Amino acid sequence: MMRLLALTIAVAGLSACGDKPQTLGSGVKTDGAAYQGVQNQFAAPGWKAGDKTSWEQSLKARAQNSQNEYNKIGSSK
């Protein structure tokens, strides 16, 4: 009985070592450039999808207007 229990525990313990490799298949979809954008209602107004300079200007304006804490503190005085 003890041998059967020990054998069962050993088999259960070794069964975790049998993981199959997780490789990507042939149908992999790669992401496009960020400025290619989305084709839905969540795009920022005034931004043209696919226009790289418009994308860069939009990021620059966002960084200066809404994410720059120095601008937020300086305007409250």
TORSE-289994 format. One record per atom (N, C-alpha, C): y, x, z; atom name; residue in three letters; residue number from 1. Coordinates in Angstrom, 1 decimal, always signed. Example, Ala and Ser with C-alpha at 12.3 -4.5 7.8 and 13.67 -1.06 7.14 Angstrom:
PT | -5.7 | +13.2 | +7.8 | N | ALA | 1 .
PT | -4.5 | +12.3 | +7.8 | CA | ALA | 1 .
PT | -3.3 | +13.2 | +7.8 | C | ALA | 1 .
PT | -2.2 | +12.8 | +7.1 | N | SER | 2 .
PT | -1.1 | +13.7 | +7.1 | CA | SER | 2 .
PT | +0.0 | +12.9 | +7.9 | C | SER | 2 .
//
This chain:
PT | -1.2 | +0.8 | +0.0 | N | MET | 1 .
PT | +0.0 | +0.0 | +0.0 | CA | MET | 1 .
PT | +1.3 | +0.9 | +0.0 | C | MET | 1 .
PT | +1.2 | +2.0 | +0.8 | N | MET | 2 .
PT | +2.4 | +2.8 | +0.8 | CA | MET | 2 .
PT | +2.6 | +3.6 | -0.5 | C | MET | 2 .
PT | +1.5 | +3.9 | -1.1 | N | ARG | 3 .
PT | +1.6 | +4.6 | -2.4 | CA | ARG | 3 .
PT | +2.2 | +3.7 | -3.5 | C | ARG | 3 .
PT | +1.8 | +2.4 | -3.4 | N | LEU | 4 .
PT | +2.4 | +1.4 | -4.4 | CA | LEU | 4 .
PT | +3.9 | +1.2 | -4.1 | C | LEU | 4 .
PT | +4.3 | +1.2 | -2.9 | N | LEU | 5 .
PT | +5.7 | +1.0 | -2.5 | CA | LEU | 5 .
PT | +6.5 | +2.3 | -3.0 | C | LEU | 5 .
PT | +5.9 | +3.5 | -2.7 | N | ALA | 6 .
PT | +6.6 | +4.7 | -3.1 | CA | ALA | 6 .
PT | +6.7 | +4.8 | -4.6 | C | ALA | 6 .
PT | +5.6 | +4.4 | -5.3 | N | LEU | 7 .
PT | +5.6 | +4.4 | -6.8 | CA | LEU | 7 .
PT | +6.6 | +3.4 | -7.3 | C | LEU | 7 .
PT | +6.7 | +2.3 | -6.8 | N | THR | 8 .
PT | +7.7 | +1.3 | -7.2 | CA | THR | 8 .
PT | +9.1 | +1.8 | -7.0 | C | THR | 8 .
PT | +9.4 | +2.4 | -5.9 | N | ILE | 9 .
PT | +10.7 | +2.9 | -5.6 | CA | ILE | 9 .
PT | +11.1 | +4.1 | -6.5 | C | ILE | 9 .
PT | +10.1 | +4.9 | -6.8 | N | ALA | 10 .
PT | +10.3 | +6.0 | -7.8 | CA | ALA | 10 .
PT | +10.6 | +5.5 | -9.2 | C | ALA | 10 .
PT | +9.8 | +4.5 | -9.6 | N | VAL | 11 .
PT | +10.1 | +4.0 | -10.9 | CA | VAL | 11 .
PT | +11.4 | +3.3 | -11.0 | C | VAL | 11 .
PT | +11.8 | +2.5 | -10.0 | N | ALA | 12 .
PT | +13.1 | +1.9 | -10.0 | CA | ALA | 12 .
PT | +14.2 | +2.9 | -9.9 | C | ALA | 12 .
PT | +14.0 | +4.0 | -9.2 | N | GLY | 13 .
PT | +15.1 | +5.0 | -9.2 | CA | GLY | 13 .
PT | +15.2 | +5.7 | -10.5 | C | GLY | 13 .
PT | +14.1 | +6.0 | -11.2 | N | LEU | 14 .
PT | +14.2 | +6.7 | -12.4 | CA | LEU | 14 .
PT | +14.6 | +5.8 | -13.6 | C | LEU | 14 .
PT | +14.6 | +4.5 | -13.4 | N | SER | 15 .
PT | +14.9 | +3.6 | -14.5 | CA | SER | 15 .
PT | +16.4 | +3.7 | -14.8 | C | SER | 15 .
PT | +17.2 | +4.1 | -13.8 | N | ALA | 16 .
PT | +18.7 | +4.3 | -14.1 | CA | ALA | 16 .
PT | +19.0 | +5.4 | -14.9 | C | ALA | 16 .
PT | +18.0 | +6.4 | -15.1 | N | CYS | 17 .
PT | +18.3 | +7.5 | -16.0 | CA | CYS | 17 .
PT | +18.1 | +7.2 | -17.4 | C | CYS | 17 .
PT | +17.7 | +6.0 | -17.8 | N | GLY | 18 .
PT | +17.4 | +5.7 | -19.2 | CA | GLY | 18 .
PT | +18.5 | +5.0 | -19.9 | C | GLY | 18 .
PT | +19.8 | +5.3 | -19.6 | N | ASP | 19 .
PT | +20.9 | +4.7 | -20.3 | CA | ASP | 19 .
PT | +20.9 | +5.2 | -21.7 | C | ASP | 19 .
PT | +21.3 | +4.3 | -22.6 | N | LYS | 20 .
PT | +21.4 | +4.6 | -24.0 | CA | LYS | 20 .
PT | +22.8 | +5.1 | -24.3 | C | LYS | 20 .
PT | +22.9 | +6.1 | -25.2 | N | PRO | 21 .
PT | +24.3 | +6.6 | -25.5 | CA | PRO | 21 .
PT | +25.1 | +5.5 | -26.1 | C | PRO | 21 .
PT | +26.4 | +5.5 | -25.7 | N | GLN | 22 .
PT | +27.3 | +4.5 | -26.2 | CA | GLN | 22 .
PT | +28.2 | +5.1 | -27.3 | C | GLN | 22 .
PT | +27.8 | +5.0 | -28.5 | N | THR | 23 .
PT | +28.6 | +5.6 | -29.6 | CA | THR | 23 .
PT | +29.3 | +4.5 | -30.4 | C | THR | 23 .
PT | +30.3 | +4.9 | -31.0 | N | LEU | 24 .
PT | +31.1 | +3.9 | -31.8 | CA | LEU | 24 .
PT | +30.3 | +3.6 | -33.1 | C | LEU | 24 .
PT | +30.3 | +2.4 | -33.5 | N | GLY | 25 .
PT | +29.6 | +2.0 | -34.8 | CA | GLY | 25 .
PT | +30.4 | +2.4 | -36.0 | C | GLY | 25 .
PT | +29.9 | +2.0 | -37.1 | N | SER | 26 .
PT | +30.6 | +2.3 | -38.4 | CA | SER | 26 .
PT | +31.8 | +1.4 | -38.6 | C | SER | 26 .
PT | +31.9 | +0.2 | -37.9 | N | GLY | 27 .
PT | +33.0 | -0.7 | -38.2 | CA | GLY | 27 .
PT | +34.1 | -0.5 | -37.2 | C | GLY | 27 .
PT | +34.5 | +0.7 | -37.0 | N | VAL | 28 .
PT | +35.6 | +1.0 | -36.1 | CA | VAL | 28 .
PT | +37.0 | +0.7 | -36.8 | C | VAL | 28 .
PT | +37.8 | +0.0 | -36.1 | N | LYS | 29 .
PT | +39.1 | -0.3 | -36.6 | CA | LYS | 29 .
PT | +40.1 | +0.6 | -35.8 | C | LYS | 29 .
PT | +40.8 | +1.4 | -36.6 | N | THR | 30 .
PT | +41.8 | +2.3 | -35.9 | CA | THR | 30 .
PT | +43.1 | +1.6 | -35.9 | C | THR | 30 .
PT | +43.9 | +2.0 | -34.9 | N | ASP | 31 .
PT | +45.2 | +1.4 | -34.8 | CA | ASP | 31 .
PT | +46.2 | +1.9 | -35.8 | C | ASP | 31 .
PT | +47.1 | +1.1 | -36.2 | N | GLY | 32 .
PT | +48.2 | +1.6 | -37.1 | CA | GLY | 32 .
PT | +49.3 | +2.2 | -36.3 | C | GLY | 32 .
PT | +50.3 | +2.6 | -37.0 | N | ALA | 33 .
PT | +51.5 | +3.1 | -36.3 | CA | ALA | 33 .
PT | +52.2 | +2.0 | -35.6 | C | ALA | 33 .
PT | +52.8 | +2.4 | -34.5 | N | ALA | 34 .
PT | +53.5 | +1.4 | -33.6 | CA | ALA | 34 .
PT | +54.5 | +0.6 | -34.3 | C | ALA | 34 .
PT | +55.3 | +1.2 | -35.2 | N | TYR | 35 .
PT | +56.4 | +0.6 | -35.9 | CA | TYR | 35 .
PT | +55.9 | -0.4 | -36.9 | C | TYR | 35 .
PT | +54.6 | -0.5 | -37.2 | N | GLN | 36 .
PT | +54.1 | -1.5 | -38.2 | CA | GLN | 36 .
PT | +54.2 | -2.9 | -37.6 | C | GLN | 36 .
PT | +54.1 | -3.0 | -36.3 | N | GLY | 37 .
PT | +54.4 | -4.2 | -35.6 | CA | GLY | 37 .
PT | +53.4 | -5.3 | -35.6 | C | GLY | 37 .
PT | +53.8 | -6.4 | -35.1 | N | VAL | 38 .
PT | +53.0 | -7.6 | -35.0 | CA | VAL | 38 .
PT | +53.5 | -8.7 | -36.0 | C | VAL | 38 .
PT | +52.7 | -9.6 | -36.3 | N | GLN | 39 .
PT | +53.1 | -10.7 | -37.2 | CA | GLN | 39 .
PT | +53.0 | -12.0 | -36.4 | C | GLN | 39 .
PT | +53.8 | -12.1 | -35.3 | N | ASN | 40 .
PT | +53.8 | -13.3 | -34.5 | CA | ASN | 40 .
PT | +55.1 | -13.5 | -33.8 | C | ASN | 40 .
PT | +55.2 | -14.5 | -33.0 | N | GLN | 41 .
PT | +56.5 | -14.9 | -32.4 | CA | GLN | 41 .
PT | +57.0 | -14.0 | -31.3 | C | GLN | 41 .
PT | +56.2 | -13.0 | -30.9 | N | PHE | 42 .
PT | +56.5 | -12.2 | -29.7 | CA | PHE | 42 .
PT | +57.3 | -10.9 | -30.1 | C | PHE | 42 .
PT | +57.6 | -10.7 | -31.4 | N | ALA | 43 .
PT | +58.3 | -9.6 | -31.8 | CA | ALA | 43 .
PT | +59.8 | -9.8 | -31.4 | C | ALA | 43 .
PT | +60.4 | -8.7 | -31.1 | N | ALA | 44 .
PT | +61.8 | -8.7 | -30.6 | CA | ALA | 44 .
PT | +62.7 | -9.2 | -31.7 | C | ALA | 44 .
PT | +63.7 | -10.1 | -31.4 | N | PRO | 45 .
PT | +64.6 | -10.6 | -32.4 | CA | PRO | 45 .
PT | +65.4 | -9.4 | -33.0 | C | PRO | 45 .
PT | +65.6 | -9.4 | -34.3 | N | GLY | 46 .
PT | +66.4 | -8.4 | -35.0 | CA | GLY | 46 .
PT | +65.6 | -7.2 | -35.4 | C | GLY | 46 .
PT | +64.4 | -7.1 | -35.0 | N | TRP | 47 .
PT | +63.6 | -6.0 | -35.4 | CA | TRP | 47 .
PT | +62.8 | -6.3 | -36.6 | C | TRP | 47 .
PT | +62.7 | -5.4 | -37.6 | N | LYS | 48 .
PT | +62.0 | -5.7 | -38.8 | CA | LYS | 48 .
PT | +60.7 | -4.9 | -38.8 | C | LYS | 48 .
PT | +59.5 | -5.6 | -38.8 | N | ALA | 49 .
PT | +58.2 | -5.0 | -38.8 | CA | ALA | 49 .
PT | +58.0 | -4.1 | -40.0 | C | ALA | 49 .
PT | +57.5 | -2.9 | -39.7 | N | GLY | 50 .
PT | +57.3 | -1.9 | -40.8 | CA | GLY | 50 .
PT | +58.4 | -0.9 | -41.0 | C | GLY | 50 .
PT | +59.6 | -1.2 | -40.4 | N | ASP | 51 .
PT | +60.8 | -0.3 | -40.6 | CA | ASP | 51 .
PT | +60.8 | +0.7 | -39.5 | C | ASP | 51 .
PT | +60.5 | +1.9 | -39.7 | N | LYS | 52 .
PT | +60.5 | +2.9 | -38.7 | CA | LYS | 52 .
PT | +61.8 | +3.2 | -38.0 | C | LYS | 52 .
PT | +62.9 | +3.2 | -38.8 | N | THR | 53 .
PT | +64.2 | +3.5 | -38.2 | CA | THR | 53 .
PT | +64.7 | +2.3 | -37.4 | C | THR | 53 .
PT | +64.3 | +1.1 | -37.8 | N | SER | 54 .
PT | +64.7 | +0.0 | -36.9 | CA | SER | 54 .
PT | +63.9 | +0.0 | -35.6 | C | SER | 54 .
PT | +62.7 | +0.5 | -35.7 | N | TRP | 55 .
PT | +61.8 | +0.6 | -34.5 | CA | TRP | 55 .
PT | +62.4 | +1.6 | -33.5 | C | TRP | 55 .
PT | +62.8 | +2.8 | -34.1 | N | GLU | 56 .
PT | +63.4 | +3.8 | -33.2 | CA | GLU | 56 .
PT | +64.7 | +3.4 | -32.6 | C | GLU | 56 .
PT | +65.6 | +2.7 | -33.4 | N | GLN | 57 .
PT | +66.8 | +2.2 | -32.8 | CA | GLN | 57 .
PT | +66.6 | +1.2 | -31.8 | C | GLN | 57 .
PT | +65.6 | +0.4 | -31.9 | N | SER | 58 .
PT | +65.3 | -0.7 | -30.9 | CA | SER | 58 .
PT | +64.8 | +0.0 | -29.6 | C | SER | 58 .
PT | +64.0 | +1.0 | -29.7 | N | LEU | 59 .
PT | +63.5 | +1.7 | -28.6 | CA | LEU | 59 .
PT | +64.7 | +2.4 | -27.8 | C | LEU | 59 .
PT | +65.5 | +3.0 | -28.6 | N | LYS | 60 .
PT | +66.7 | +3.8 | -28.0 | CA | LYS | 60 .
PT | +67.6 | +2.8 | -27.3 | C | LYS | 60 .
PT | +67.9 | +1.6 | -27.9 | N | ALA | 61 .
PT | +68.7 | +0.6 | -27.3 | CA | ALA | 61 .
PT | +68.1 | +0.1 | -26.0 | C | ALA | 61 .
PT | +66.8 | -0.1 | -26.0 | N | ARG | 62 .
PT | +66.1 | -0.6 | -24.9 | CA | ARG | 62 .
PT | +66.1 | +0.4 | -23.7 | C | ARG | 62 .
PT | +65.9 | +1.6 | -24.1 | N | ALA | 63 .
PT | +66.0 | +2.7 | -23.0 | CA | ALA | 63 .
PT | +67.3 | +2.8 | -22.4 | C | ALA | 63 .
PT | +68.4 | +2.7 | -23.2 | N | GLN | 64 .
PT | +69.7 | +2.8 | -22.7 | CA | GLN | 64 .
PT | +70.2 | +1.6 | -21.9 | C | GLN | 64 .
PT | +69.9 | +0.4 | -22.4 | N | ASN | 65 .
PT | +70.4 | -0.9 | -21.9 | CA | ASN | 65 .
PT | +69.7 | -1.4 | -20.7 | C | ASN | 65 .
PT | +68.3 | -1.3 | -20.8 | N | SER | 66 .
PT | +67.6 | -2.0 | -19.7 | CA | SER | 66 .
PT | +66.7 | -1.1 | -18.9 | C | SER | 66 .
PT | +66.5 | +0.1 | -19.3 | N | GLN | 67 .
PT | +65.6 | +0.9 | -18.5 | CA | GLN | 67 .
PT | +66.4 | +2.2 | -17.9 | C | GLN | 67 .
PT | +67.6 | +2.3 | -18.1 | N | ASN | 68 .
PT | +68.4 | +3.4 | -17.6 | CA | ASN | 68 .
PT | +69.1 | +3.0 | -16.3 | C | ASN | 68 .
PT | +68.5 | +3.5 | -15.2 | N | GLU | 69 .
PT | +69.1 | +3.1 | -13.8 | CA | GLU | 69 .
PT | +70.5 | +3.6 | -13.6 | C | GLU | 69 .
PT | +70.9 | +4.7 | -14.2 | N | TYR | 70 .
PT | +72.2 | +5.2 | -14.1 | CA | TYR | 70 .
PT | +73.2 | +4.2 | -14.7 | C | TYR | 70 .
PT | +72.9 | +3.6 | -15.8 | N | ASN | 71 .
PT | +73.8 | +2.6 | -16.4 | CA | ASN | 71 .
PT | +73.9 | +1.4 | -15.5 | C | ASN | 71 .
PT | +72.8 | +1.0 | -14.9 | N | LYS | 72 .
PT | +72.8 | -0.2 | -14.0 | CA | LYS | 72 .
PT | +73.6 | +0.0 | -12.8 | C | LYS | 72 .
PT | +73.5 | +1.2 | -12.2 | N | ILE | 73 .
PT | +74.3 | +1.5 | -11.0 | CA | ILE | 73 .
PT | +75.8 | +1.7 | -11.3 | C | ILE | 73 .
PT | +76.0 | +2.4 | -12.4 | N | GLY | 74 .
PT | +77.4 | +2.6 | -12.8 | CA | GLY | 74 .
PT | +78.2 | +1.4 | -13.1 | C | GLY | 74 .
PT | +77.5 | +0.3 | -13.7 | N | SER | 75 .
PT | +78.3 | -0.9 | -14.1 | CA | SER | 75 .
PT | +78.5 | -1.8 | -12.9 | C | SER | 75 .
PT | +77.9 | -1.6 | -11.8 | N | SER | 76 .
PT | +78.0 | -2.5 | -10.6 | CA | SER | 76 .
PT | +79.2 | -2.2 | -9.8 | C | SER | 76 .
PT | +79.9 | -1.1 | -10.0 | N | LYS | 77 .
PT | +81.0 | -0.6 | -9.1 | CA | LYS | 77 .
PT | +82.3 | -1.4 | -9.4 | C | LYS | 77 .
//
